[in-house]
Amino acid sequence: MADPWPPKACGFAVEQLPSNSPDFSPIENCWAWLNERLAETDPGTLEKFDAFKQRVRNAVGWLHENKAGEMANLIPSMQRRLQAAIRLKGARTGY
């Protein structure tokens, strides 16, 4: 059965990028920080929805207070991220 994706069918080399690659999607860094903070503040028992919403609000506030500098550098670092990915031929760059 022929590959249905046209670039490969036309002879182009095609590589699949990871769906959540922080190298090419800086927002993934923010999601990771948010998930880490939520894990750190996990109550360990089932919580009511309102309590969870408040915990998320608190975690977002924590991000703004503690990760603002790192978040501000995510977009300006894109050129370096892309250059590193090209240099490493798509291997993990460490971003």
CYANA upper distance limits for C-alpha pairs under 8 A (distance plus 0.5 A):
  2 ALA  CA      9 ALA  CA      7.99
  3 ASP  CA      8 LYS  CA      7.64
  3 ASP  CA      9 ALA  CA      6.81
  4 PRO  CA      9 ALA  CA      7.80
  5 TRP  CA      9 ALA  CA      6.96
  6 PRO  CA     10 CYS  CA      6.55
  7 PRO  CA     11 GLY  CA      7.06
  7 PRO  CA     12 PHE  CA      5.82
  7 PRO  CA     13 ALA  CA      8.12
  7 PRO  CA     14 VAL  CA      7.58
  8 LYS  CA     12 PHE  CA      5.48
  8 LYS  CA     13 ALA  CA      6.67
  8 LYS  CA     14 VAL  CA      6.62
 17 LEU  CA     21 SER  CA      7.77
 20 ASN  CA     25 SER  CA      7.61
 20 ASN  CA     28 GLU  CA      7.05
 21 SER  CA     25 SER  CA      6.47
 21 SER  CA     28 GLU  CA      7.67
 22 PRO  CA     26 PRO  CA      5.86
 22 PRO  CA     27 ILE  CA      7.86
 22 PRO  CA     28 GLU  CA      5.77
 22 PRO  CA     29 ASN  CA      6.60
 22 PRO  CA     95 TYR  CA      6.83
 23 ASP  CA     81 ARG  CA      6.35
 23 ASP  CA     82 LEU  CA      7.83
 23 ASP  CA     85 ALA  CA      8.02
 23 ASP  CA     92 ARG  CA      8.22
 23 ASP  CA     93 THR  CA      7.38
 23 ASP  CA     94 GLY  CA      8.32
 23 ASP  CA     95 TYR  CA      6.09
 24 PHE  CA     78 MET  CA      8.01
 24 PHE  CA     81 ARG  CA      7.72
 24 PHE  CA     82 LEU  CA      7.73
 25 SER  CA     29 ASN  CA      8.46
 26 PRO  CA     30 CYS  CA      7.76
 26 PRO  CA     74 LEU  CA      6.25
 26 PRO  CA     75 ILE  CA      7.42
 26 PRO  CA     78 MET  CA      8.46
 27 ILE  CA     31 TRP  CA      6.85
 28 GLU  CA     32 ALA  CA      6.59
 29 ASN  CA     33 TRP  CA      6.77
 30 CYS  CA     34 LEU  CA      6.62
 30 CYS  CA     71 MET  CA      7.74
 31 TRP  CA     35 ASN  CA      6.54
 32 ALA  CA     36 GLU  CA      6.59
 33 TRP  CA     37 ARG  CA      6.66
 33 TRP  CA     63 LEU  CA      7.91
 34 LEU  CA     38 LEU  CA      6.65
 34 LEU  CA     59 ALA  CA      6.95
 34 LEU  CA     60 VAL  CA      7.37
 34 LEU  CA     63 LEU  CA      7.54
 35 ASN  CA     39 ALA  CA      6.61
 36 GLU  CA     40 GLU  CA      6.70
 37 ARG  CA     41 THR  CA      6.83
 37 ARG  CA     59 ALA  CA      6.52
 38 LEU  CA     42 ASP  CA      6.48
 38 LEU  CA     55 ARG  CA      7.89
 38 LEU  CA     56 VAL  CA      7.53
 38 LEU  CA     59 ALA  CA      6.89
 41 THR  CA     55 ARG  CA      8.16
 43 PRO  CA     47 GLU  CA      7.91
 47 GLU  CA     51 ALA  CA      6.73
 47 GLU  CA     52 PHE  CA      6.90
 48 LYS  CA     52 PHE  CA      6.82
 49 PHE  CA     53 LYS  CA      6.68
 50 ASP  CA     54 GLN  CA      6.75
 51 ALA  CA     55 ARG  CA      6.69
 52 PHE  CA     56 VAL  CA      6.71
 53 LYS  CA     57 ARG  CA      6.73
 54 GLN  CA     58 ASN  CA      6.62
 55 ARG  CA     59 ALA  CA      6.59
 56 VAL  CA     60 VAL  CA      6.67
 57 ARG  CA     61 GLY  CA      6.69
 58 ASN  CA     62 TRP  CA      6.58
 59 ALA  CA     63 LEU  CA      6.74
 60 VAL  CA     64 HIS  CA      6.88
 61 GLY  CA     65 GLU  CA      6.76
 62 TRP  CA     66 ASN  CA      6.36
 62 TRP  CA     67 LYS  CA      8.29
 63 LEU  CA     67 LYS  CA      5.54
 63 LEU  CA     68 ALA  CA      7.27
 64 HIS  CA     68 ALA  CA      5.59
 67 LYS  CA     71 MET  CA      6.51
 68 ALA  CA     72 ALA  CA      6.55
 69 GLY  CA     73 ASN  CA      6.96
 70 GLU  CA     74 LEU  CA      7.08
 72 ALA  CA     76 PRO  CA      8.26
 73 ASN  CA     77 SER  CA      6.50
 74 LEU  CA     78 MET  CA      7.32
 77 SER  CA     81 ARG  CA      6.64
 78 MET  CA     82 LEU  CA      6.58
 79 GLN  CA     83 GLN  CA      6.62
 80 ARG  CA     84 ALA  CA      6.51
 81 ARG  CA     85 ALA  CA      6.73
 81 ARG  CA     93 THR  CA      7.91
 81 ARG  CA     95 TYR  CA      7.58
 82 LEU  CA     86 ILE  CA      6.70
 83 GLN  CA     87 ARG  CA      6.55
 84 ALA  CA     88 LEU  CA      6.52
 84 ALA  CA     93 THR  CA      6.69
 85 ALA  CA     89 LYS  CA      6.33
 85 ALA  CA     90 GLY  CA      5.41
 85 ALA  CA     91 ALA  CA      6.98
 85 ALA  CA     92 ARG  CA      7.79
 85 ALA  CA     93 THR  CA      6.64
 86 ILE  CA     90 GLY  CA      6.65
 88 LEU  CA     92 ARG  CA      8.12
 88 LEU  CA     93 THR  CA      7.72
